[in-house]
Amino acid sequence: MTEISRTISTALQSLRQREQTSRLAAEISDVSKEVTTGIKANPYDDLGHRSADAIAIRMQITRNDGFLTSNALLDRRFLAVETSLGAMRDVGQSVLEQAFSSDSAGGLSTTYLQQAARTALDQVLERAAVSDSSGFLMSGTRSDTNPLQTWDVQNPNSGVSPANAVANVIGGVPATLADVQTAIDGLKAAFSDTAADPANNFENTFYNGAPTGNPPLTSRTSETQTLTQTAQANDPAMRDLMRGLAMLSAFNPSDIPDEAARDAWLSEARSAIGAGLEGLTDLETQTGLKRGQLADSISAQESRALFLNGEVMNLEGVDQYDAATRLTQLQNQLESSYAVTARLSRLSFLNYL
């Protein structure tokens, strides 16, 4: 009976040894993670009541990382807009220089000027269509819409194309100074949305983005700061530039028979382009300043990320050298446990007969 009792005790010991082996294996797995990552395997269990602090810091890290990601995207958008504005300014400047050097008496120079203005219009329309995965960047809140209508394509909203709207307002090549002034006034009205025929207005035919008065695109860049994207294709600078280019491309200025009328037409076109270029420079500068503000925010958030990660490590981090020592100890214990378990597994009731 005594021998039977001993056999049952040995079985229980073998079961306990297996449980200890399983526990040691789990501890080795956890400590191995700590050696590899430098972070507690079960931080919230180990921290106890301080786990609330760790969770709060983790939430701050998540918010901060979100701002860093969105701000990097916003910076690329501002850069794309700034680059497009600069390209439009260069195109307009080239035509303006050609307009000043053209002979008001007519000839090939004004013919080339007409062609250059028409080409410049297409380039302005193309540059205004700058976009990314979020949509068109110069359409305001209507980011799913190309902001400017193709020059020779009918706008479904008005039933006319921008080219036809300009032709309707000018009403043919003006012959006298009075005709020129009437055409100039009509174009100013059309490009400021006050034309007698609404179909000729800028925002009905030339522009498809969010109309004037709509709030601009606004992005939150931090807990306390927002930035707006104010450079839209219906900005007064864009209207002035396009009006000047439209005047030069509508017909060859040399076709105006009266010299004073021709000079007035060219002078107004140059003035409109010049005003547009000045406005584009302001928009480009504002966009650059906003990129600077955004860079400051990103720098501060990167510093905050380092600080928060340090705070997390203070709470959840482990000494990797200490963890490596514990891992070695646990491995030795596990090897001993395996040895004992193996010896127990080889014992039999027959050994005591």
C-alpha positions in Angstrom: 0.0 0.0 0.0 2.9 2.3 0.8 4.3 1.7 -2.7 1.0 2.5 -4.4 0.8 5.8 -2.4 4.3 6.7 -3.6 3.3 6.0 -7.2 0.3 8.4 -7.0 2.5 11.1 -5.4 4.9 10.7 -8.3 2.1 11.2 -10.8 1.0 14.4 -9.1 4.6 15.6 -9.1 4.9 14.9 -12.8 1.7 16.9 -13.5 3.0 19.8 -11.5 6.3 19.7 -13.3 4.5 19.9 -16.6 2.5 22.9 -15.4 5.7 24.6 -14.3 7.3 23.9 -17.6 4.4 25.4 -19.4 4.6 28.5 -17.2 8.3 28.9 -17.8 7.8 28.6 -21.6 5.2 31.4 -21.4 7.5 33.6 -19.3 10.4 32.9 -21.8 8.1 34.0 -24.7 7.3 37.3 -22.9 10.8 38.0 -21.9 12.0 37.3 -25.4 9.7 40.0 -26.6 11.0 42.4 -24.0 14.6 41.7 -25.1 13.7 42.3 -28.7 11.4 45.4 -28.4 12.6 47.0 -25.1 9.0 47.2 -24.0 7.2 45.2 -21.3 5.3 42.2 -22.7 2.2 43.0 -20.6 2.6 46.6 -19.7 -0.9 47.3 -18.4 -0.7 44.3 -16.0 2.7 45.4 -14.8 1.9 49.1 -14.4 -1.3 48.6 -12.3 -3.0 51.9 -11.6 -0.4 53.7 -13.7 -1.7 52.0 -16.8 -4.2 54.9 -17.2 -1.2 57.2 -17.7 0.2 54.9 -20.4 -3.1 54.7 -22.2 -3.5 58.5 -22.1 0.0 59.0 -23.6 -0.7 56.4 -26.2 -3.9 58.4 -27.2 -1.8 61.6 -27.5 0.7 59.8 -29.7 -2.1 58.6 -32.0 -3.4 62.1 -32.3 0.0 63.6 -32.9 0.9 61.0 -35.5 -2.4 61.7 -37.2 -1.5 65.4 -37.4 2.0 64.6 -38.7 0.5 62.4 -41.5 -2.2 64.9 -42.6 0.2 67.9 -42.4 2.7 66.1 -44.6 0.0 65.7 -47.2 -1.2 69.3 -46.7 2.4 70.5 -47.3 2.5 68.6 -50.6 -0.8 70.2 -51.6 0.4 73.7 -50.7 3.6 73.1 -52.7 1.6 71.9 -55.7 -0.5 75.1 -55.6 2.5 77.3 -55.1 4.2 75.7 -58.1 1.2 76.1 -60.3 0.8 79.7 -59.4 4.4 80.3 -60.2 4.0 78.6 -63.6 0.9 80.7 -64.4 2.8 83.8 -63.4 5.7 82.9 -65.7 3.3 82.2 -68.6 1.5 85.6 -68.1 4.8 87.4 -67.8 6.0 86.0 -71.1 2.9 87.3 -72.9 3.1 90.6 -71.1 6.7 91.2 -72.3 5.6 90.3 -75.8 2.7 92.7 -75.6 5.0 95.5 -74.6 7.4 94.8 -77.5 4.6 94.3 -80.1 4.2 97.1 -82.7 0.8 98.7 -82.2 0.7 99.5 -85.9 0.2 95.7 -86.6 2.1 93.2 -88.6 3.5 89.8 -87.6 4.3 90.9 -84.1 0.6 91.2 -83.1 -0.2 87.9 -85.0 2.4 86.1 -82.8 1.0 87.9 -79.8 -2.5 86.6 -80.5 -1.1 83.0 -80.8 1.0 83.4 -77.7 -2.0 84.6 -75.7 -4.2 81.7 -76.9 -1.5 79.2 -75.9 -1.0 80.9 -72.5 -4.8 80.6 -71.8 -4.6 76.8 -72.3 -1.5 76.6 -70.0 -3.3 78.6 -67.3 -6.3 76.3 -67.5 -4.0 73.3 -67.3 -2.1 74.6 -64.3 -5.3 75.5 -62.5 -6.3 71.9 -62.8 -3.6 70.8 -60.3 -4.9 67.9 -58.2 -4.0 65.0 -55.9 -5.9 62.1 -54.4 -8.3 64.4 -52.6 -9.3 66.2 -55.9 -8.7 69.5 -57.6 -6.8 71.9 -55.3 -8.0 75.2 -56.8 -11.8 74.4 -56.9 -12.5 75.3 -53.3 -14.9 72.9 -51.6 -16.0 71.5 -55.0 -12.8 69.5 -55.2 -14.3 66.9 -57.4 -14.7 69.4 -60.3 -12.0 70.8 -62.6 -12.1 74.5 -61.7 -11.8 76.1 -65.2 -13.8 75.2 -68.3 -11.9 74.2 -71.4 -11.7 77.3 -73.5 -13.5 76.0 -76.6 -15.8 73.6 -74.9 -19.4 74.4 -74.1 -20.1 74.7 -70.4 -23.3 72.7 -69.7 -24.3 75.2 -67.0 -24.6 78.2 -69.4 -24.7 76.5 -72.8 -21.8 78.5 -74.2 -18.0 78.1 -74.1 -15.6 80.7 -72.6 -14.4 81.5 -76.1 -18.0 82.2 -77.3 -18.7 84.2 -74.1 -15.8 86.5 -74.9 -16.9 86.8 -78.5 -20.5 87.6 -77.5 -19.3 90.4 -75.2 -16.8 91.9 -77.7 -19.3 91.6 -80.6 -16.7 91.5 -83.3 -13.5 93.6 -83.9 -14.1 97.1 -82.5 -13.6 99.9 -85.1 -13.5 103.0 -82.9 -12.3 104.1 -79.5 -15.9 104.1 -78.3 -16.3 100.5 -79.5 -13.1 99.5 -77.7 -14.3 101.1 -74.5 -17.7 99.4 -74.8 -16.0 96.0 -75.3 -13.6 96.6 -72.4 -16.5 97.5 -70.1 -18.4 94.4 -71.2 -15.5 92.2 -70.5 -14.9 93.7 -67.1 -18.6 93.1 -66.3 -18.4 89.5 -67.5 -15.3 88.6 -65.6 -16.8 90.2 -62.4 -20.1 88.3 -62.8 -22.2 91.4 -63.6 -22.8 91.0 -67.3 -26.3 91.7 -68.7 -26.4 88.1 -70.0 -25.7 85.7 -67.1 -24.4 83.2 -69.6 -21.4 85.4 -70.2 -20.5 85.7 -66.5 -17.2 84.1 -65.3 -18.7 81.8 -62.7 -21.4 80.6 -65.0 -19.2 79.7 -68.0 -15.5 80.1 -67.2 -15.4 78.6 -63.7 -16.8 75.4 -62.3 -15.5 75.3 -58.7 -17.0 76.6 -55.5 -18.6 80.0 -56.1 -17.5 83.3 -54.5 -18.8 83.5 -50.9 -18.3 79.8 -50.1 -15.9 79.1 -47.3 -12.4 78.1 -48.5 -10.9 74.8 -47.9 -9.7 74.6 -44.3 -7.5 72.0 -42.6 -6.8 71.6 -38.9 -3.0 71.4 -38.5 -2.9 71.0 -34.7 -5.1 71.1 -31.7 -5.2 74.9 -31.8 -4.4 75.9 -35.4 -6.1 75.7 -38.8 -4.9 76.8 -42.3 -7.0 77.7 -45.3 -6.3 77.1 -48.9 -7.4 80.5 -50.4 -5.9 80.2 -53.8 -8.9 79.4 -56.0 -9.3 79.7 -59.8 -12.0 82.3 -59.3 -9.6 84.7 -57.5 -9.6 88.3 -58.9 -5.9 87.7 -59.9 -7.0 84.7 -62.1 -9.9 86.7 -63.6 -7.6 89.7 -64.5 -5.0 87.4 -66.1 -7.5 85.5 -68.1 -9.3 88.7 -69.1 -6.1 90.2 -70.5 -5.2 87.0 -72.3 -8.7 86.7 -73.7 -8.5 90.3 -75.1 -5.2 89.5 -76.9 -6.4 86.1 -78.2 -9.9 87.1 -79.3 -8.6 88.7 -82.5 -5.4 90.2 -84.0 -5.1 93.7 -82.4 -3.8 94.9 -85.7 -7.3 94.4 -87.1 -8.5 97.4 -85.2 -8.3 100.2 -87.9 -8.1 103.2 -85.5 -4.6 103.6 -84.0 -5.9 105.2 -80.8 -8.5 102.5 -80.4 -5.8 99.9 -81.0 -3.5 101.5 -78.4 -6.3 101.6 -75.9 -7.1 97.9 -76.5 -3.5 96.8 -76.0 -3.0 99.1 -73.0 -6.1 97.6 -71.3 -4.9 94.0 -72.0 -1.5 94.8 -70.6 -3.0 96.4 -67.6 -5.3 93.4 -66.9 -2.4 90.9 -67.3 -0.2 93.1 -65.0 -2.9 93.2 -62.3 -3.3 89.4 -62.6 0.4 88.8 -62.3 0.6 91.1 -59.2 -2.3 89.2 -57.6 -0.7 85.8 -58.5 2.5 86.9 -56.8 0.5 87.8 -53.6 -1.3 84.4 -53.7 2.1 82.6 -54.2 3.6 84.5 -51.3 0.6 83.7 -49.0 0.8 80.1 -49.9 4.6 80.1 -49.2 4.0 81.7 -45.8 1.4 79.1 -45.0 3.9 76.4 -45.8 6.2 78.1 -43.4 3.6 78.0 -40.7 2.9 74.4 -41.5 6.6 73.6 -41.3 6.7 75.1 -37.8 3.8 73.0 -36.7 5.4 69.8 -38.1 8.6 70.6 -36.3 6.8 71.1 -33.1 4.8 67.9 -33.6 8.0 65.9 -34.4 9.5 67.2 -31.1 6.3 66.3 -29.3 6.5 62.8 -30.8 10.0 62.3 -29.4 8.9 63.5 -25.9 5.8 61.3 -25.9 7.7 58.3 -27.0 10.2 58.9 -24.2 7.3 59.1 -21.7 6.0 55.8 -23.0 9.4 54.2 -22.6 9.6 55.5 -19.0 6.4 53.7 -18.2 6.4 50.7 -20.5 10.1 50.2 -21.2 12.4 47.6 -19.8 16.2 47.3 -19.3 17.1 45.0 -22.2 20.2 43.8 -20.4 18.2 42.9 -17.4 15.7 41.2 -19.6 18.4 39.2 -21.3 19.7 38.1 -17.9 16.2 37.0 -16.8 15.8 35.2 -20.2 19.0 33.2 -19.5 17.8 32.3 -16.0 14.4 31.2 -17.3 16.0 29.1 -20.0 18.2 27.4 -17.3 15.1 26.7 -15.2 13.2 25.4 -18.2 16.1 23.0 -19.0 16.1 21.7 -15.4 12.4 21.3 -15.5 12.6 19.3 -18.7 15.2 17.1 -17.1 13.1 16.5 -14.1 10.0 15.8 -16.2 11.9 13.4 -18.3 13.1 11.5 -15.2 9.6 11.4 -13.8 8.2 10.1 -17.1 10.6 7.2 -17.0 9.4 6.0 -13.5 7.1 3.0 -13.3 5.2 1.1 -10.7 7.4 -1.8 -11.7 10.4 0.0 -10.4 9.1 -0.6 -6.8 8.1 -4.3 -7.1 
